[in-house]
Amino acid sequence: MKNKLEYYIYPLLLLISIAMFKNNYLYSFFWILMMIFLIIRLGFPKDRNYLKGNTIRIVIISIFSYAIITYGLGLITGFSSNIFNLDILSIIKNIMFPLIIIICQEMIRYIYARKCQYDIKPYIFLTLIYIFLDIVIEFNSTMLNGTEAIFIFICMTVVPKITYHMLYSYITYKVSYVPTLIVRIVFGLYIYVMPIFPSLGNYIMSVLGVIYPYIVYKMVSKNIKYYDKSDRYVVSLRRKYIYFPIILLLIIMVMLVSGIGNYQLVAIGSGSMEPVIYRGDAALFKKIDNYDDIKIGTVLAYKKEGVLITHRVVGINKKNGSYVFKTKGDNNLEVDNYDILQDEVVGIVIYNVKYIGYPTIWLNEKFSKL
């Protein structure tokens, strides 16, 4: 390290940047300039760590596991819709500046990680600056309106920022910037592309904000211990390739639970459709655009006053060019006393899986009693 003081000056410049550049364009441009300057001034170290491949697999699996857990809990607590526009141009516009900042930050973090191998204090200082910058960016005065608001701010913003940046710095220092980039891009940008989010509440989200980084840290640290004496990573063929079917299964589960794509899986909480669909089953429905496909006898999945219901079509009418359906549960004595408008139809039930919805129903009942 040519000049130790120099390594403390750069993070301070980053700290000053947040006060100087509140505009997204200028703030992103500053990060780009800082990254380019540091690459020219300090160089960009080669990334040849043997652990990189396995660490990437670990973080990918952890991300999908996180998604399954949170969206699985969402079946109990409910979901909220995305407030951002989800057309292609809007998505590109929304993710452009955060993506630039994330990439620049991680390149700078990686340069520090390699240059500070023999003196970690500047690297820790940089991490503290990153934490402070992230907290300040998300801060607004309403977060300090009362004791409860301050507590929520600490649990939902301060603590997760600390734990996540500690994880990012650990992975980058010990392994590579690539796994860190993957985690940051997913967790930083998914809010701009996902149509729905699980409404888990402040408590669960704050707990996950601590547990997830810790679990990933433990997995990565355990992974590091598998180095042999010749500095080559030893991986059994069986353990290496078992990741692929697991990842594929996780992708399918996330897509079905979250409703990404044309199919969605939901737990059935009543016996109104017995003996075809029992309470505790999980119904798989297919989303539709052509309402002409709906016939008498079709089992519809539709939303009425925010509640998802699966009942059979017993009547079809057309008013002002739009369909209106009458439905009835197979186990009910009477036809439902409301009309189903075309816009309320979510899809057509095509299959039901026995019993796998029981855990969701049981947990939902337990939570409702709290």
C-alpha positions as CSV (number, residue, x, y, z in Angstrom):
1,M,0.0,0.0,0.0
2,K,1.8,3.1,-1.3
3,N,-0.1,5.7,0.7
4,K,-2.2,4.5,3.6
5,L,-4.0,7.8,4.0
6,E,-5.1,7.7,0.3
7,Y,-7.3,4.7,1.0
8,Y,-9.3,6.6,3.6
9,I,-9.7,9.7,1.4
10,Y,-11.6,7.9,-1.3
11,P,-14.5,6.6,0.9
12,L,-14.8,10.1,2.4
13,L,-15.2,11.4,-1.2
14,L,-18.0,8.9,-1.6
15,L,-19.6,10.2,1.6
16,I,-19.5,13.8,0.4
17,S,-21.1,12.7,-2.9
18,I,-24.4,12.0,-1.4
19,A,-24.7,15.6,-0.2
20,M,-23.5,17.0,-3.5
21,F,-25.3,14.8,-6.0
22,K,-29.0,14.3,-5.1
23,N,-29.9,13.9,-8.8
24,N,-29.9,10.3,-10.1
25,Y,-28.0,11.3,-13.2
26,L,-25.2,13.1,-11.3
27,Y,-25.0,10.6,-8.5
28,S,-24.7,7.7,-10.9
29,F,-22.1,9.6,-13.0
30,F,-20.1,10.3,-9.9
31,W,-19.9,6.6,-9.0
32,I,-18.8,5.8,-12.6
33,L,-16.1,8.5,-12.4
34,M,-14.9,7.2,-9.0
35,M,-14.8,3.6,-10.2
36,I,-12.8,4.5,-13.4
37,F,-10.4,6.7,-11.3
38,L,-9.7,3.9,-8.8
39,I,-9.2,1.4,-11.6
40,I,-6.6,3.7,-13.2
41,R,-5.0,4.8,-9.9
42,L,-4.9,1.4,-8.1
43,G,-5.5,-1.1,-10.9
44,F,-8.2,-3.8,-11.2
45,P,-6.9,-7.1,-9.6
46,K,-7.4,-10.4,-11.5
47,D,-10.2,-12.5,-10.2
48,R,-9.0,-16.1,-10.1
49,N,-10.3,-17.4,-6.8
50,Y,-11.1,-21.2,-7.0
51,L,-14.0,-20.7,-4.7
52,K,-15.9,-18.4,-7.0
53,G,-17.9,-21.0,-8.9
54,N,-19.2,-22.8,-5.8
55,T,-19.9,-19.6,-4.0
56,I,-22.0,-18.4,-7.0
57,R,-24.0,-21.6,-6.7
58,I,-24.5,-21.1,-3.0
59,V,-25.8,-17.6,-3.4
60,I,-28.1,-18.6,-6.2
61,I,-29.6,-21.4,-4.2
62,S,-30.0,-19.1,-1.2
63,I,-31.8,-16.5,-3.3
64,F,-34.3,-19.1,-4.6
65,S,-34.8,-20.5,-1.1
66,Y,-35.5,-17.0,0.2
67,A,-38.0,-16.5,-2.5
68,I,-39.8,-19.8,-1.7
69,I,-40.0,-19.0,2.0
70,T,-41.2,-15.5,1.6
71,Y,-43.7,-16.2,-1.2
72,G,-44.8,-19.3,0.7
73,L,-45.5,-17.1,3.7
74,G,-47.3,-14.8,1.4
75,L,-49.9,-17.5,0.8
76,I,-50.8,-16.9,4.5
77,T,-50.3,-13.2,4.9
78,G,-51.3,-12.1,1.5
79,F,-49.7,-10.2,-1.4
80,S,-49.4,-6.6,-2.4
81,S,-49.2,-5.3,-6.0
82,N,-46.1,-3.6,-7.5
83,I,-46.5,0.2,-7.6
84,F,-44.1,0.5,-10.5
85,N,-45.1,0.2,-14.2
86,L,-44.0,-3.2,-15.5
87,D,-43.7,-2.4,-19.2
88,I,-40.3,-2.9,-20.7
89,L,-39.4,0.7,-21.1
90,S,-40.4,1.5,-17.5
91,I,-38.4,-1.4,-16.1
92,I,-35.3,-0.4,-18.0
93,K,-35.7,3.2,-16.8
94,N,-36.3,2.2,-13.2
95,I,-33.4,-0.3,-12.9
96,M,-30.8,1.7,-14.9
97,F,-29.5,4.0,-12.1
98,P,-29.6,1.5,-9.3
99,L,-27.8,-1.1,-11.5
100,I,-25.1,1.4,-12.4
101,I,-24.5,2.3,-8.7
102,I,-24.5,-1.4,-7.6
103,I,-21.9,-2.3,-10.2
104,C,-19.7,0.6,-9.4
105,Q,-19.9,0.1,-5.7
106,E,-18.9,-3.6,-6.0
107,M,-16.0,-2.9,-8.3
108,I,-14.7,-0.4,-5.8
109,R,-15.3,-2.8,-3.0
110,Y,-13.4,-5.5,-4.9
111,I,-10.4,-3.2,-5.5
112,Y,-10.2,-2.4,-1.8
113,A,-10.6,-6.1,-0.9
114,R,-7.5,-7.0,-2.9
115,K,-5.4,-3.9,-2.1
116,C,-6.1,-4.2,1.6
117,Q,-5.3,-7.8,2.2
118,Y,-2.5,-6.9,4.6
119,D,-4.2,-4.0,6.3
120,I,-8.0,-4.5,6.5
121,K,-8.8,-1.3,8.3
122,P,-9.4,0.8,5.1
123,Y,-11.6,-1.9,3.8
124,I,-13.7,-1.9,7.0
125,F,-13.9,1.9,6.7
126,L,-15.2,1.6,3.2
127,T,-17.9,-0.8,4.3
128,L,-19.0,1.6,7.0
129,I,-19.3,4.3,4.5
130,Y,-21.4,2.1,2.2
131,I,-23.7,1.3,5.1
132,F,-24.1,5.0,6.0
133,L,-24.7,6.0,2.4
134,D,-27.5,3.4,2.0
135,I,-29.2,4.4,5.2
136,V,-29.1,8.1,4.4
137,I,-30.5,7.5,0.9
138,E,-33.5,5.6,2.3
139,F,-34.0,8.0,5.2
140,N,-36.9,10.5,5.4
141,S,-38.1,12.6,8.3
142,T,-41.3,10.6,8.9
143,M,-39.1,7.7,10.0
144,L,-38.4,9.6,13.3
145,N,-42.0,10.5,14.1
146,G,-42.3,8.7,17.5
147,T,-40.7,5.8,19.2
148,E,-42.5,3.2,17.1
149,A,-41.4,4.8,13.9
150,I,-37.8,5.0,15.1
151,F,-37.9,1.3,16.1
152,I,-39.3,0.3,12.7
153,F,-36.6,2.4,11.0
154,I,-33.9,0.7,12.9
155,C,-35.3,-2.8,12.4
156,M,-36.3,-2.4,8.7
157,T,-33.5,-0.2,7.4
158,V,-30.5,0.2,9.7
159,V,-30.0,-3.4,10.9
160,P,-30.5,-5.0,7.4
161,K,-28.2,-2.5,5.8
162,I,-25.5,-3.4,8.3
163,T,-25.9,-7.2,8.0
164,Y,-26.1,-7.2,4.2
165,H,-23.1,-5.0,3.7
166,M,-21.1,-7.1,6.2
167,L,-22.0,-10.1,4.1
168,Y,-21.1,-8.4,0.8
169,S,-17.7,-7.3,2.2
170,Y,-17.0,-10.8,3.6
171,I,-17.8,-12.6,0.3
172,T,-15.8,-10.0,-1.8
173,Y,-12.8,-10.1,0.6
174,K,-12.7,-13.9,0.9
175,V,-13.8,-15.0,-2.6
176,S,-14.9,-12.6,-5.4
177,Y,-17.1,-9.7,-6.4
178,V,-19.2,-11.8,-8.7
179,P,-21.3,-13.6,-6.0
180,T,-21.8,-10.3,-4.3
181,L,-23.0,-8.7,-7.5
182,I,-25.5,-11.4,-8.0
183,V,-27.0,-11.0,-4.6
184,R,-27.0,-7.2,-4.8
185,I,-28.6,-7.1,-8.2
186,V,-31.4,-9.5,-7.3
187,F,-32.2,-7.9,-3.9
188,G,-31.7,-4.4,-5.2
189,L,-33.7,-4.6,-8.5
190,Y,-36.4,-7.2,-8.0
191,I,-38.8,-4.6,-6.7
192,Y,-38.9,-3.1,-10.2
193,V,-39.8,-6.3,-12.0
194,M,-41.9,-8.5,-9.8
195,P,-45.7,-8.1,-10.2
196,I,-46.5,-9.0,-6.5
197,F,-44.8,-9.1,-3.2
198,P,-45.6,-11.0,0.0
199,S,-47.1,-8.8,2.7
200,L,-45.0,-10.2,5.6
201,G,-45.1,-7.2,7.9
202,N,-42.3,-5.3,9.6
203,Y,-41.5,-8.0,12.2
204,I,-40.9,-10.9,9.7
205,M,-39.1,-8.8,7.2
206,S,-36.7,-7.4,9.9
207,V,-36.0,-11.0,11.1
208,L,-35.3,-12.2,7.6
209,G,-33.0,-9.2,7.1
210,V,-30.8,-10.6,9.8
211,I,-31.2,-14.4,9.3
212,Y,-30.7,-14.5,5.6
213,P,-27.3,-12.8,5.6
214,Y,-26.1,-14.9,8.5
215,I,-27.1,-18.2,6.8
216,V,-25.4,-17.2,3.6
217,Y,-22.3,-16.2,5.6
218,K,-22.2,-19.6,7.3
219,M,-22.6,-21.4,4.0
220,V,-19.9,-19.4,2.4
221,S,-17.5,-19.7,5.3
222,K,-18.0,-23.4,5.5
223,N,-17.4,-23.6,1.7
224,I,-14.0,-21.8,2.2
225,K,-12.8,-24.5,4.7
226,Y,-12.8,-27.1,1.9
227,Y,-9.6,-25.8,0.5
228,D,-6.9,-28.4,0.4
229,K,-3.2,-27.9,1.1
230,S,-2.4,-27.3,-2.6
231,D,-5.0,-24.4,-2.7
232,R,-7.2,-26.4,-5.1
233,Y,-10.9,-26.7,-4.3
234,V,-12.1,-30.3,-3.9
235,V,-15.7,-30.9,-5.0
236,S,-17.3,-34.3,-5.5
237,L,-19.0,-34.8,-8.8
238,R,-22.2,-35.8,-7.1
239,R,-22.4,-32.8,-4.9
240,K,-21.5,-30.5,-7.8
241,Y,-24.3,-31.6,-10.1
242,I,-27.0,-32.0,-7.6
243,Y,-27.4,-28.2,-7.6
244,F,-28.9,-28.2,-11.0
245,P,-32.1,-30.2,-10.3
246,I,-32.5,-28.3,-7.0
247,I,-32.2,-25.0,-8.8
248,L,-34.7,-26.1,-11.4
249,L,-37.2,-27.2,-8.8
250,L,-36.8,-24.0,-6.9
251,I,-37.4,-22.0,-10.0
252,I,-40.6,-23.9,-10.8
253,M,-41.9,-23.6,-7.2
254,V,-41.2,-19.8,-7.1
255,M,-43.0,-19.4,-10.5
256,L,-46.1,-21.4,-9.4
257,V,-46.4,-19.8,-5.9
258,S,-45.8,-16.2,-7.1
259,G,-47.9,-16.5,-10.3
260,I,-45.1,-15.6,-12.6
261,G,-46.0,-17.0,-16.0
262,N,-49.2,-18.6,-17.1
263,Y,-49.8,-20.8,-14.0
264,Q,-50.3,-20.4,-10.3
265,L,-50.8,-22.7,-7.4
266,V,-53.1,-21.7,-4.5
267,A,-54.2,-23.5,-1.3
268,I,-57.9,-24.2,-1.0
269,G,-59.3,-23.2,2.4
270,S,-62.9,-24.4,2.2
271,G,-64.9,-27.5,1.3
272,S,-67.3,-25.7,-1.2
273,M,-65.9,-27.7,-4.2
274,E,-65.9,-31.2,-2.6
275,P,-65.8,-33.9,-3.7
276,V,-63.8,-32.6,-6.7
277,I,-61.5,-30.3,-4.7
278,Y,-61.1,-30.8,-1.0
279,R,-60.1,-28.4,1.7
280,G,-56.4,-28.7,2.0
281,D,-55.8,-29.4,-1.7
282,A,-53.8,-27.0,-3.8
283,A,-55.5,-25.9,-7.1
284,L,-53.4,-25.2,-10.1
285,F,-55.0,-22.7,-12.4
286,K,-54.1,-21.4,-15.8
287,K,-54.4,-17.7,-16.6
288,I,-56.5,-16.8,-19.6
289,D,-56.9,-14.0,-22.1
290,N,-59.6,-15.5,-24.3
291,Y,-62.8,-15.6,-22.2
292,D,-64.5,-17.5,-25.0
293,D,-62.8,-20.6,-23.7
294,I,-64.9,-20.5,-20.5
295,K,-67.9,-22.9,-20.8
296,I,-70.6,-24.1,-18.5
297,G,-69.0,-26.5,-16.1
298,T,-65.5,-24.8,-16.2
299,V,-64.0,-24.3,-12.7
300,L,-63.0,-20.7,-12.5
301,A,-60.5,-19.0,-10.2
302,Y,-61.6,-15.5,-9.6
303,K,-61.2,-12.7,-7.1
304,K,-64.1,-11.2,-5.3
305,E,-63.4,-8.4,-2.8
306,G,-59.8,-9.4,-2.7
307,V,-60.5,-13.1,-1.9
308,L,-59.5,-15.8,-4.4
309,I,-62.3,-18.3,-5.0
310,T,-62.6,-21.4,-7.1
311,H,-66.2,-22.3,-8.1
312,R,-67.8,-23.9,-11.2
313,V,-69.5,-21.9,-13.9
314,V,-73.3,-22.5,-14.1
315,G,-74.3,-19.5,-16.2
316,I,-72.8,-17.2,-18.8
317,N,-74.2,-13.9,-20.0
318,K,-72.8,-11.0,-22.0
319,K,-73.4,-7.4,-21.2
320,N,-71.9,-4.4,-23.1
321,G,-69.5,-6.7,-24.9
322,S,-68.1,-8.3,-21.6
323,Y,-68.9,-11.6,-20.1
324,V,-70.7,-12.0,-16.8
325,F,-70.6,-15.4,-15.1
326,K,-72.7,-17.2,-12.4
327,T,-70.9,-19.7,-10.3
328,K,-71.6,-22.3,-7.7
329,G,-69.6,-24.5,-5.4
330,D,-70.2,-28.2,-6.1
331,N,-70.8,-28.8,-2.4
332,N,-73.1,-25.7,-2.0
333,L,-76.9,-26.0,-2.2
334,E,-77.4,-22.6,-3.9
335,V,-75.8,-20.6,-6.7
336,D,-73.5,-17.8,-5.5
337,N,-75.5,-14.6,-4.9
338,Y,-73.2,-12.4,-6.9
339,D,-72.1,-12.0,-10.5
340,I,-68.5,-12.6,-11.6
341,L,-67.4,-9.9,-14.0
342,Q,-64.9,-10.7,-16.8
343,D,-62.2,-8.6,-15.2
344,E,-62.5,-10.6,-11.9
345,V,-61.6,-13.9,-13.6
346,V,-58.0,-14.9,-12.8
347,G,-57.9,-18.3,-14.6
348,I,-59.2,-21.8,-15.2
349,V,-58.5,-24.5,-12.7
350,I,-56.9,-27.4,-14.6
351,Y,-55.6,-29.6,-11.8
352,N,-55.5,-30.0,-8.0
353,V,-52.8,-31.6,-5.8
354,K,-54.0,-33.4,-2.8
355,Y,-53.1,-32.3,0.8
356,I,-50.2,-30.0,0.1
357,G,-52.3,-26.9,1.0
358,Y,-52.8,-28.1,4.6
359,P,-49.7,-26.5,6.0
360,T,-50.8,-23.1,4.5
361,I,-54.3,-23.4,5.9
362,W,-53.0,-24.5,9.4
363,L,-50.6,-21.6,9.6
364,N,-53.2,-19.2,8.4
365,E,-55.6,-20.3,11.1
366,K,-52.9,-20.0,13.8
367,F,-51.9,-16.5,12.6
368,S,-55.5,-15.4,12.6
369,K,-55.9,-16.3,16.3
370,L,-52.9,-14.2,17.3
